[in-house]
Amino acid sequence: MCTLQKQGNLFILTLTGDDEHRLNPSLIDSIRSALERITAEATGSSVLITTAQGKFFSNGYDLDLASSDLSSLELMDSKLKSLISELFNLPMPTIAAVTGHASAAGFILAMSHDYILMRKDRGFLYMSEIDIGLKIPNWFVTLVKNKVKSPVAWREVDMRGTKLTADMAIEQGIVVSAHQGAAETMKEAIKLGEVLMARKWDGKVYAHNRKLVFSDVLVVLNNEIASRL
């Protein structure tokens, strides 16, 4: 599941354990509960850092669960849409400290943060759908187009399934900076968080501006969420 620590106005959400952090309904619900708590406890200028223990940031949806229960894939997708919408509405800057592999829906989770810092000695960002024979959801592609800077990169990410190292991801504007080891990555994420908190931005204004910048993503997300109600 996940844990939530608070250091002043800095919130650190950690996916715990040495597994692949597959985004099954239980893990998504745990993350959403943490975001609800963050929203309730935030006072003044705050920042969220999301990270994970072990080899993986997240290896995407729980496909073993989906293979035994076809309806569970739709449930995971529905819950992840709600989680991503909540991240975009969170009234503070968000940072993903990616210290392991982030694949498919796990890559989407990382990209839904405002900043990604990545460990450069291990891990890659990877949209694996083409390699495992799954169609990429429309809203995944919309998010990629809003977060990745060129049509050539869209092809590499979505249509070719290129595994992006930290340096490659920096070239495409996906990752802000790369660091040696998990500890150094978290250290730099905390340092960035402190810089952002020092700006003393109004959280509601920040969230409003984020929603305008990524309005294309939110329109698609909100339409798909509404279609299931």
N, C-alpha and C positions, 0 to 999 in steps of 0.2 A: 504494500500500500504506500502511503506517503506520510511524512512528518512535516510539521510546520514549526519553525523557530522564529522568534522575534528578537532582533537586536536593535533596540531603539525603534526607529521607524522603518527599519530594513527587515523584510520578511523573506525567509529562506524556506522554500518548499522543496523537499527532497523525496524522490521516488526511492524507496528503501529496498534492500536485499540485493542478491547477486544474480537474479533472474533477468529475463529480457524486458521486463516492464511492459509486457503486452497490454494494450489498451482494451481490457475487457470491461464489462459494465461496472464491476466492483471498483476497479482502479479509477475509472473515470469519475464515478460517484465520490470517491475519496478525494480526488483533486478538486472537484466542484465544491465539496464541503469546506475544503481549505480556503478556496477563493471567497466563499461566503463569510468565513471567519475573518479573513483579511479585510474585506470590505467593512465589516462591523467594527473591527479593532483599529483600523487606520485612523491616525490623528495627525493632522498637518501633512507636510510633504513626506511621502512614503515611496518605497520601491519594492518590487517583487523580484526575487531571483529564484528560478526553477532549475534544479539540477537532479542528478541521479547517482546512485551508488552502482559499482560494478562495471561490467564491460559495455553495457548498453545504456543510452539515454532512454530510448524506447524503440522496440523493434516492430511497432505498428499494432494493428488489430490482432486479437487472439484468434488466429486462423484454426487452431485445433478445436477451439470451442465452436467456431463457425461451421467446421466440417461435420460436427455431430449434431448441430442445431442450426439450420439454415436461417431461422428467424433472428438468431443472435447477431448476425452480421448487420442486419438492418438496425437492430437495437444499439449496437456499438456505434454505428455511423450517426444515428440520431442523437445519442448522448454526446458524442464528440462535437457535433455541430453546436450543441448548447454550450459545451465547455469553451469552444473557441469564441463563440459570441460573447460569453462572459469575460474572457480574457481581453477582447477588444473593448469591452465596456468598463474594464477595471480602472478606477480613478487614480492611476499612478503609472510611471514607467515600469516596463517589464523587461527582464533580462533572462535569457536561457544560457546557462553555463553547461555546454555540451561536452561531457568528459568521456563519452563512448559513442557507439554507433546510434544514429537516428535514422530509421528507415520507414518509408511509406507514411502511415498516419503518425508515426513518431517524428518524422521529419516535419510534417504539417504542424504538429504541436510545437516544435522548436521555432518554426518560422512564424508562428502566431505571436511571438514575443517581439518587442520593439528592437531588441539588440540580441545578437547571438555571439557569444565568445566560445571558442572551441579549443579543445586539446589537440595539439598538432602531432603528437607522437603516437596517437592511437585513435581510431574511429573515423567514420566517414558519414556523409549525408547521402541518402540513396532513396529514390523513388523506385521501389522494387516491383511495382505492379506488372510492368511489361515482361519481366523475367519469370514471374510466377503465374502469368496468364489471367490476370484480373484487370477489368476495365477501371480506369481512374475516375473517381467521382468528379462531376462537373465542378463542385465547389473547391476541390483540391487544385484543379487547374487554374481556377480564378485566383486563388491565393498565390500560387506560383507566379502567375503573370504579374501580380502586384508586388511581389517580393524579389523577383529575379530580374536582372536588368536588361536582358536582350532576348530577341526571338531565337537566336542561336543557342543561348543557354536554356530556353524553354525546351527546345528539341533535345538537348543533351540530358536534361533532368527528366522530362516526362516521356519522351518517345524512345530514348536510347538507354535509359536507366543507368546513366553514368554515376559511378561512386565518387563523390566529391571529397577530396581531402580538405583539410582546413585551408591550405594555401589556395587550392582551386576555388573554394567557396568564397574566400576573400576577393579573388579576382572577379567573381560574379556579383559582388556586393551583398552576398547573403550573410557572411560572417564579418564582424567588426575587427576581431583580432584573434590570433592563435598563440597558444602558450604551451610550455613544456610541462606535461603532467597534470593530473587532476587538481592537486593542491594549488599550483600556480594559476590554473584557470579560475578556480574559485576565488583566490586572492584578488585577481584582477577584476572579476565580476563584482566583488564587494567594493573595490576601489571605485569602479564606475558607478555603482549604486550610490556611494557616498557623494560623488561629484554631482549626480543628478538630484539627490535630496537637497544638496546645498543651494540649488537654484530656487527652492521654495515655491515651486509651481502649485497652482490651484489644481487639485486632482480632477475636479469636475470639468474644468476648462481643458485639461490635458486629454481626458477621455473624449470630450467633444471634438477636439481637433484630430485625434486619432481616427475617430469614426468618419470624419469628413475625408481624410486622406485615403482611407481604405473602404470608402462607401461601396465600391463595386463588390467587394467581398461580402460585406454585410447585407447587401441587397439579395445576393444569391443565397446566403445562409438563412436570412429571415424568411425568404420565400419557401425554401425547402423545409424549414422548421414548421411554417404555417401550413404547408401542404399535408403534414402528418397529423395535424390537430383534428 
